[in-house]
Each structure stands twice: as structure tokens, then as C-alpha cells.
Amino acid sequence: MIERFVPKVRNSGVQKKKWLDCGTLTSVCKKHKLYQRWLQTQAGEDYRAYAKTRNQAARACRAAKQKLEATIAAQAKNHPKSFWSYVQAKTKTRSGVADLRKEDGTKTTSDKEKAEILNNFFQSIFTEEKGGDLPDMSEYTYDRELLAYITPEIFIQLYKSLVRPVLEYGHSVWQPRHKTLCSDLEDVQSVQRTEEGNQAYQVSPIASLKDKPYPERLTSLRRLVYPAWSTED
């Protein structure tokens, strides 16, 4: 039924440019006609008419492209699909999964067949979660603080920012990234060893440092965590 009643159209493969409006298309067609006339006559007047129309068509094409790009840029926030569609049209690279070969030697014809082949191929690395209830975590009590969890790399980075601060108009500026790291340093872990030898951790802040400026808080943390370091390091 489809073969009998549905008309078939041969695709020429030539797509109309999105920026090519009616006026620009008229200029381009006129340029082609004058070019063919000049090829036949080889007259100077015909060439001058063709050159004039050629320049007009080039200016019209540039103006049409700029108009389309300005329209897409103005509507990029409200219509992002048109923006990314234009970007993809200007991109030369194309990404995707090529046709895969099936077990019988034929190639896939749909995305579903490609997904099934890839699923069967990578099935060996998939993990299956076992059913059942999750194990209960035992409750612990905490009696002392452990400050040695702070890594020297993070502390050295912060201390260098204090020794060599970023200056802005002659005043040192504490970067937001350093503020975040300093807040992380102020969180200490508590640990208690149970009778079975397990360990549990709990985070608690140092309340005495909250009201100090960031450089003083960092210096206090340095003395608290690494007392063996001298102030000249």
C-alpha cells in the first residue's frame, strides 16, 4: 500500500541556506545569469554588468548572514535551541556511533540494534546488586579530638597565601578559595577506639577561632596542628 500510494521524491542533497532570504536569492540568480551571458559574448559591457551584480550579491549575502546571526544572538536566552542548531551547522566535525556489524555479518539499521549490541558486549562488566537489608551501623560515642587528619599539602598552600598575600591597592586580599580551605581546617575529627578496634569519626568546629580574622585563624591553626614548625618556615 505504501509503495503504491506514497509518492517518492529524489533528494538532491542541496539545502537552502538559513540566511538566504528572497532579496538575496534574487541577487544571486541575477549574478549567475549575467555570468552566463558574459561567457557567451565575451563583451566588456557584459563583464562590467556582471561584476557590478556580483559585488551587489556579495554585499547582500554578508548583510543577510549578519542579520541572521544578530537575530540568533538576541534570542539565545529565550530560544537556545536555535543558537545551538546554528553552531552545529557551522561545526565540521560530526560525532555518533557508526553502523555496527552483527553476529550474522550484516550491519545495524537502527539505534536500538546498536544499543543491544553494545549492551551484550559490555554485559560482563555490569554489576548486580544483591537484595536484602543493609547492615546496621553501630553507634559510637566520642571523647577526644584528632587533629592530625589535616594534610600538610593543604596547610602549606594556605600558609603560603598568608606569607605571600595577593595585594590589591596596597592591601592584602584573602581569596574565597582560601577562606573555604580555612573553614575546612577548622573542622576537626573526633575518634574513639571501641573494644573491637573499630574507629568512628565526627566533625566538630573550633569555637575559639570563629571570631578572629582569617590570617590570625590560620596562624593559630598552624601552631595547634603542627607545633614543631617554626614561625620562620
C-alpha positions, 0 to 999 in steps of 0.5 A: 500500500505504501509503495503504491500510494506514497509518492517518492521524491529524489533528494538532491542533497542541496539545502537552502541556506538559513540566511538566504532570504528572497532579496538575496536569492534574487541577487544571486540568480541575477549574478549567475545569469549575467555570468552566463551571458558574459561567457557567451559574448565575451563583451566588456559591457557584459563583464562590467554588468556582471561584476557590478551584480556580483559585488551587489550579491556579495554585499547582500549575502554578508548583510543577510548572514549578519542579520541572521546571526544578530537575530540568533544572538538576541534570542539565545536566552529565550530560544537556545535551541536555535543558537545551538542548531546554528553552531552545529551547522557551522561545526565540521566535525560530526560525532555518533556511533557508526553502523555496527556489524552483527553476529550474522555479518550484516550491519545495524539499521537502527539505534536500538540494534546498536544499543543491544549490541553494545549492551551484550558486549559490555554485559560482563562488566555490569554489576548486580546488586544483591537484595536484602537489608543493609547492615546496621551501623553501630553507634559510637560515642566520642571523647577526644579530638584528632587533629592530625587528619589535616594534610600538610599539602593543604596547610602549606598552600594556605600558609603560603597565601598568608606569607605571600598575600595577593595585594590589591591597592596596597592591601592584602586580599584573602581569596574565597578559595582560601577562606573555604580551605580555612573553614575546612581546617577548622573542622576537626575529627573526633575518634574513639577506639571501641573494644573491637578496634573499630574507629568512628569519626565526627566533625566538630568546629573550633569555637575559639577561632570563629571570631578572629580574622582569617590570617590570625585563624590560620596562624593559630591553626598552624601552631595547634596542628603542627607545633614543631614548625617554626614561625620562620618556615 
